[in-house]
Amino acid sequence: MTKYVILYQDGAVDELVSMLMLTAMPDIAFIGTEIVNGDCLAEPTADLCAKLLNLASSSTAVAVSSARGWNQFPWIYRQYALQAALLPIVNRGGSGNHQQLITKTGWVDQMRRQAEQTGDDVKFTLLSLGPLTPISDGLKANPDARDLISEIVWMGGAYTPAGQSGPPVGNVDTGIAPGANPNAEWNAYWDPWAVDTVWQSGIPFVLFPLNVTNKVILTPDVLRTWFFPVAADYPVIDFAAQMYAMVAFQAGYSFWDTVTTAYLGNPGLFTIEQMAMSIDTSDDPTTQGTMTAGSGTSLSVATDVNVKGFYSYLIETLKGVSFPRS
């Protein structure tokens, strides 16, 4: 059965690879991607995404979100799409007509148009690899849109597991963002109110927190073991390896987004549990975005992943992306 997917992303390395994965997944109809001005600069990232999709022979629409967050990502995190745009494979030609993929049509209208073409019973999966603000904004402006959504899958947040004490292990670096909440995850911290709004919408929700995504760490050995042996035969894997090489020496860099994306194509890689979850939406920037398990909205939460199975699935999926060789 075909799964219709709209991707929300903010253009970091792992998100760009996730986007390419979606173009090659069986039974996935990749309708559109919306770029959030979070962990990137949205307009140049949209241009890069259109080039990559065009190289992958995909007709997926690319839009720039108007969403804005409360706690902005530091600049040091926002430059990777600009670097990726300078890699040779992106500039070899073949992407000259990529601008035709860029649209001003938002995700709600994209869903409605697709539903008109496909039939009234079609439902959409919203895959968010960045902040939830564009989904929150869209639901507030179009309450009836929830009827077209089968589930929302989100990479975000961190919580303290049952049986453990202390605050969650977040990824907000207060050395780079002084005064921020070190116990939060960035996608949640960008706009915790949007997280709360989406959770309370009643739409089925699958959460991929740092607790599970951080089990799949990017290291130079991962590149040597999984990417390098096949990079020469598959240009898209060569491109992915070059992008990952730019961040491979960052402490704690994980396959956050590709792990979450893999759930759409191979849910058997994951352990999913039902869990009540709440998020701090106070006015205090040192606590905003902290998630608490045990009370709040009932969500499906990924708690474990088959790490080797994920790497194998990632590589095999990327082999199906039709990047040109020259």
Buried (B, 14 or more C-beta within 10 A) or exposed (E): EEBBBBBBBBBBBBBBBBBBBBBBBEEBBBBBBBBBBBBBBBEBBBBBBBBBBBBBEBEBBBBBBBBBBBBBBBEEBBBBBBBBBEBEBBEEEBBEEBEEBBBEEBBBBBBBBBBEEEEEEBEBBBBBBBBBBBBBBBBEEBEEBEEBBEBBBBBBBBBBEEEEEEBBBBBBBEEEBEEBBBBBBBBBBBBBBBBBBBBEBEBEBBBBBBBBBBBBBBEEEBBEEBBBEBBEEBBBBBBBBBBBBBBBEEEEBBBBBBBBBBBBBBEEBBEBEEBEBBBBBEEEBBBBBBBBBEEBBEBBBBBEBBBEBBBBBBBEBBEBBEBBEE
